[in-house]
Amino acid sequence: MPHVIVKMLSGRSDKQKNQLVEEITKVVMRITGNGEEAVSVSIEDIAQDEWTDKVYKPDIAAHWDNLYKKPGYDPFA
């Protein structure tokens, strides 16, 4: 029962969000073998000035060794 949480900067349209969710759902189903009913996806819009405190520090930096895809930016540089 995969649940995917997407945190991204605010500003995407509902159309873009729906397209992203559709594509994520397809990929998760294909790779995990789960049916569509088992997959859930949420999107959290984060203001740019809140990114470091709300996402980078708690979700990225604090779990660096668990990241399968690391970011190519450093908000402190």
C-alpha positions as CSV (number, residue, x, y, z in Angstrom):
1,M,0.0,0.0,0.0
2,P,2.4,2.7,-1.2
3,H,1.7,6.3,-0.1
4,V,3.8,8.9,-1.8
5,I,4.2,12.4,-0.4
6,V,5.3,15.1,-2.8
7,K,6.5,18.4,-1.2
8,M,7.2,21.1,-3.7
9,L,7.4,24.9,-4.0
10,S,4.0,26.5,-4.4
11,G,2.9,27.7,-7.8
12,R,1.9,24.7,-9.8
13,S,-1.6,24.5,-11.2
14,D,-4.2,21.9,-10.3
15,K,-3.8,20.5,-13.8
16,Q,0.0,20.1,-13.3
17,K,-0.6,18.5,-9.9
18,N,-3.2,16.0,-11.3
19,Q,-0.8,15.1,-14.1
20,L,2.0,14.5,-11.7
21,V,-0.2,12.3,-9.5
22,E,-1.3,10.3,-12.5
23,E,2.2,9.6,-13.6
24,I,3.5,8.8,-10.1
25,T,0.5,6.4,-9.7
26,K,1.3,4.6,-12.9
27,V,5.0,4.2,-12.1
28,V,4.3,3.0,-8.5
29,M,1.8,0.5,-9.9
30,R,4.2,-0.8,-12.5
31,I,7.2,-1.2,-10.2
32,T,5.5,-2.5,-7.1
33,G,2.8,-4.6,-8.7
34,N,0.1,-2.9,-6.7
35,G,-3.3,-2.0,-8.1
36,E,-4.5,1.6,-8.4
37,E,-6.7,1.2,-5.3
38,A,-3.6,0.6,-3.2
39,V,-1.7,3.7,-4.2
40,S,-2.3,7.1,-2.6
41,V,-0.4,10.4,-3.4
42,S,-0.5,13.7,-1.6
43,I,1.0,17.0,-2.6
44,E,2.1,19.6,-0.1
45,D,2.7,23.1,-1.4
46,I,5.6,24.8,0.5
47,A,6.4,28.5,0.2
48,Q,9.9,29.2,-1.0
49,D,10.9,31.1,2.1
50,E,9.8,28.1,4.3
51,W,11.5,25.3,2.2
52,T,14.7,25.1,4.3
53,D,12.9,24.9,7.6
54,K,9.9,22.8,6.6
55,V,11.5,20.4,4.1
56,Y,15.3,20.5,3.8
57,K,16.2,20.3,7.4
58,P,13.7,17.8,8.7
59,D,13.2,15.6,5.6
60,I,16.4,15.9,3.6
61,A,19.3,16.8,5.8
62,A,18.1,14.8,8.8
63,H,17.7,11.6,6.7
64,W,20.6,12.1,4.2
65,D,21.7,8.4,4.4
66,N,18.2,7.2,3.6
67,L,17.8,9.3,0.5
68,Y,17.8,7.2,-2.7
69,K,17.9,10.5,-4.7
70,K,19.8,13.3,-3.1
71,P,19.3,16.9,-4.2
72,G,21.9,18.8,-6.2
73,Y,21.6,22.0,-4.3
74,D,22.6,23.3,-0.9
75,P,20.4,25.9,0.7
76,F,23.2,27.0,2.9
77,A,25.7,27.7,0.2
